[in-house]
Amino acid sequence: MALTVIGVFDNASQAQSALEQLVSAGFARTSVDVSTTTNLGSDSTLTGDTHQNTTGTRTDEFLDEAKDTGSSIGSFFSSLFGDDSQDDRDKYTRVAAKGSIVTVHAQSEEEAGKAADILDEAGAVDIDEKDVEYGYGSAPASGVLTDTTSTDQPLEGDQTLKVIEENLQVGKRTVETGGVRVRSRIIAKPVEEHVRLREERVTVQRNPVNRPATSADLDAFQEGQIELTQHAEVPVVAKTAQVVEEISIGKAVSEREEVIRDTVRSTEVDVENLTATDQPRQSTQTGLDDEEVTYSTQK
């Protein structure tokens, strides 16, 4: 979306300085126009530096047309404001006729805001203030008691009462409320088991006898050897490891609603009309028996 930003300066040197600042800030030279008008009224023509239509925009076309054909400077602002903003058009026309115009063709709102800030820093005039300074417009409402029958100067003793209102803003932040720490360690403890062991023992028994030898005894009557082996059981110890439990750590999230209660303060204003018997009036203006007073507030 193409946007047009207008800055009006008191003289050509300020306008040229604004142009250089815009270019330094990254604006293309072809998107910035500078037109100088010298002592021109609302019915005068644009004069000054030679202008070329470098951007092809409608604003550039009107600037070319104003320079080349001598049309009114109001035509340029009419193209920007349209017929529904005659007051703004006339105001810009009167102020621009006494200074220099810098026109920036922006492609986005962000770029337009950046251009407006640069123009303000470079010394662009306040159109409303300049219009009042030149004797055309009227000063904005000051928000204080004024006498509609007197001059524009505020009356002596005028006061301003500020109305203040507090607002409650509730936010959230995360705090640490505790936690769980699980540590593992290895401990050793003595154990005792009972086991029954079997043990063999060889015994030799000699028994005296007295009998006649038989044929079997005579056959065994030769050298020989008898062996018998004895056995015993001994304990054998081994260890095995077995997982008996698993411990897991996690989080369970729950939500709750809490009502925040507090108090906020605001200013309440009571207006009481004072009669002549309640408070004597002291007026420094002659010829005024009753003052017509109005109260206006500008936010």
C-alpha positions in Angstrom: 0.0 0.0 0.0 1.6 3.3 -1.2 1.5 6.2 1.3 2.5 9.8 0.9 4.2 11.7 3.8 4.3 15.5 3.5 6.7 17.7 5.4 6.7 21.5 5.3 9.8 23.5 6.2 10.5 27.2 6.8 13.2 27.4 4.1 14.9 25.5 1.4 18.1 24.6 3.4 16.0 22.7 6.0 14.2 20.9 3.2 17.5 19.9 1.6 18.8 18.7 4.9 15.7 16.6 5.4 16.3 15.1 1.9 19.8 14.1 2.8 18.7 12.5 6.1 16.0 10.5 4.3 18.6 9.2 1.8 21.0 8.4 4.6 18.3 6.4 6.3 17.8 4.2 3.3 15.1 5.9 1.3 15.6 5.9 -2.4 16.2 9.3 -3.9 13.6 8.7 -6.5 10.9 8.3 -3.8 11.6 11.8 -2.3 10.6 15.1 -3.8 11.6 18.6 -2.7 9.7 21.6 -4.0 10.5 25.2 -2.9 8.0 28.0 -2.9 8.9 31.6 -2.1 6.4 34.0 -0.7 3.4 32.2 -2.4 -0.2 32.6 -1.3 -3.0 30.2 -1.8 -3.6 31.6 -5.4 0.1 31.6 -6.4 2.1 29.0 -8.3 4.8 26.6 -7.3 8.3 27.9 -8.2 11.8 26.9 -7.4 14.0 23.9 -8.3 13.2 22.1 -11.5 11.2 19.0 -10.8 11.1 15.8 -12.7 8.5 13.0 -12.4 10.8 10.2 -11.1 8.3 8.0 -9.3 5.3 8.1 -11.5 2.9 8.8 -8.6 -0.1 11.0 -8.7 1.6 13.4 -6.3 4.5 13.8 -8.7 2.2 14.4 -11.6 0.5 17.3 -9.7 3.9 18.7 -8.8 4.9 18.7 -12.4 1.7 20.1 -13.5 1.9 22.9 -10.9 5.4 23.9 -12.0 4.9 23.5 -15.7 1.4 25.0 -16.2 1.4 27.5 -13.3 -1.7 26.0 -11.6 -2.5 26.8 -8.0 -0.6 25.2 -5.1 -4.0 24.3 -3.7 -4.4 21.8 -6.6 -1.6 19.8 -5.2 -3.1 19.4 -1.8 -6.5 18.9 -3.3 -5.1 15.8 -4.9 -4.0 14.5 -1.5 -6.9 15.5 0.8 -9.8 15.4 -1.7 -12.9 17.5 -1.6 -14.0 16.3 1.9 -11.0 17.8 3.7 -11.2 21.4 2.5 -10.1 22.8 5.9 -6.9 20.7 5.9 -6.3 21.5 2.3 -6.5 25.2 2.8 -4.4 25.0 6.0 -1.6 23.2 4.2 -1.8 25.5 1.2 -1.4 28.6 3.4 1.5 27.2 5.3 3.3 25.6 2.4 3.1 28.8 0.4 5.6 30.4 2.7 8.1 27.5 2.8 9.4 24.4 1.2 7.7 21.0 0.7 9.3 17.6 1.1 7.2 14.7 -0.2 8.0 11.0 0.6 6.4 8.1 -1.2 6.3 5.2 1.3 5.4 1.7 0.5 4.2 0.6 4.0 2.9 2.1 7.2 6.2 1.3 8.9 8.2 3.1 6.2 5.7 6.1 6.4 6.2 6.3 10.2 10.0 6.3 9.8 9.8 9.0 7.2 7.5 11.1 9.5 10.0 10.8 12.4 12.9 11.9 10.2 11.0 14.9 8.9 10.1 16.0 12.4 13.7 15.7 13.5 14.8 17.7 10.5 12.6 20.6 11.6 9.2 20.1 9.8 6.8 22.8 11.1 3.6 22.1 12.9 0.9 23.0 10.4 -1.7 24.0 13.0 0.8 26.2 14.9 2.1 27.8 11.8 -1.4 28.5 10.6 -2.2 30.2 13.9 1.1 32.1 13.7 0.3 33.4 10.3 -3.0 34.7 11.6 -5.4 32.2 9.9 -6.3 29.4 12.4 -7.4 29.5 16.0 -5.5 28.0 18.9 -6.7 24.6 20.2 -8.7 24.4 23.4 -6.5 24.5 26.5 -8.8 22.5 28.8 -9.1 25.3 31.4 -11.9 27.7 32.4 -12.1 30.6 29.8 -14.3 33.6 29.5 -16.1 33.5 26.1 -16.7 37.3 26.3 -13.1 38.2 27.0 -9.8 38.0 25.1 -7.9 34.8 24.3 -5.7 35.3 27.4 -6.7 33.1 30.4 -8.3 34.8 33.4 -6.2 35.4 36.4 -6.8 32.7 39.0 -7.7 29.9 36.5 -7.0 26.5 37.9 -6.8 22.9 36.5 -8.0 19.9 38.4 -6.5 16.6 37.2 -8.8 13.6 37.1 -6.8 10.4 37.7 -8.1 6.8 37.6 -6.2 3.7 38.6 -6.5 0.4 36.6 -5.8 -3.1 38.0 -3.5 -5.2 35.9 -3.1 -8.9 36.8 -0.4 -11.0 35.3 1.3 -14.3 36.1 4.9 -15.4 36.9 6.4 -18.8 37.7 7.9 -19.4 41.1 9.6 -22.4 42.7 7.5 -24.1 45.3 9.6 -27.3 46.0 10.6 -30.5 44.4 11.8 -34.1 44.9 15.4 -35.3 44.9 16.0 -39.1 44.5 19.5 -40.4 45.2 20.8 -44.1 45.0 23.6 -45.5 47.1 25.1 -49.0 47.7 25.0 -50.5 51.2 26.5 -53.8 52.5 24.9 -55.9 55.2 26.0 -59.3 56.6 23.9 -62.3 55.8 23.9 -65.9 57.2 22.7 -69.1 55.7 22.7 -72.7 57.2 23.9 -75.6 55.0 24.1 -79.3 56.0 27.4 -81.0 54.8 28.0 -84.7 54.4 31.4 -86.2 55.2 32.7 -89.8 54.7 35.3 -91.5 56.9 36.9 -94.9 56.2 37.2 -97.1 59.3 39.3 -100.3 59.6 38.1 -103.0 62.0 40.0 -106.0 62.8 38.1 -109.0 64.3 40.1 -112.0 65.8 38.8 -115.4 64.5 39.8 -119.1 65.1 38.4 -121.6 62.5 39.8 -123.9 59.9 40.7 -122.4 56.5 38.3 -123.3 53.8 39.1 -123.6 50.1 38.0 -120.1 49.5 40.3 -118.9 52.1 43.1 -120.9 50.5 42.4 -119.3 47.1 42.6 -115.8 48.6 45.8 -116.7 50.3 48.0 -114.5 48.2 49.3 -110.9 48.2 46.6 -108.3 47.5 45.5 -104.7 48.1 42.3 -103.1 49.0 41.5 -99.4 48.6 38.5 -97.3 49.8 38.2 -93.6 49.1 36.4 -91.3 51.4 34.4 -88.1 50.4 33.2 -84.9 52.1 30.9 -82.0 51.1 32.2 -78.4 51.3 30.2 -75.2 51.0 30.2 -73.3 47.6 29.3 -69.6 47.6 28.1 -67.6 44.6 26.2 -64.2 44.2 23.5 -63.3 41.7 21.9 -59.8 41.1 18.2 -59.3 40.4 16.2 -56.1 39.8 13.5 -55.9 42.4 12.1 -52.3 41.9 12.0 -49.4 39.4 11.6 -45.7 40.5 10.4 -43.1 37.9 10.2 -39.3 38.5 7.7 -37.2 36.5 5.4 -34.1 36.9 1.7 -33.9 37.2 0.2 -30.5 36.1 -3.0 -29.2 37.5 -4.7 -25.8 37.1 -6.7 -23.8 39.6 -8.5 -20.5 39.4 -7.8 -17.8 41.9 -9.7 -14.6 42.5 -7.5 -11.5 42.9 -9.1 -8.8 45.0 -7.7 -5.3 45.4 -8.8 -1.7 45.3 -8.3 0.9 42.7 -8.7 4.6 43.2 -10.2 7.3 40.9 -10.9 10.9 41.1 -14.5 12.0 41.4 -15.3 15.7 40.7 -18.3 17.5 42.1 -19.1 20.7 40.5 -21.0 23.2 42.6 -22.3 26.5 41.3 -21.6 29.4 43.7 -24.0 32.2 44.0 -23.1 35.8 44.5 -24.0 35.5 48.3 -21.7 32.4 48.7 -18.5 34.0 47.2 -17.9 37.6 46.2 -16.9 37.9 42.6 -13.9 40.0 41.7 -13.7 40.9 38.0 -11.0 43.0 36.5 -13.1 43.6 33.4 -15.3 46.6 33.2 -18.7 46.6 31.7 -19.3 42.9 32.6 -22.0 42.2 35.1 -22.3 38.4 34.6 -19.5 36.2 33.2 -20.4 33.4 30.8 -18.0 30.6 31.6 -17.6 27.3 29.8 -15.5 24.2 30.7 -13.9 22.2 28.0 -11.6 19.1 28.3 -9.3 17.9 25.6 -7.9 14.4 25.9 
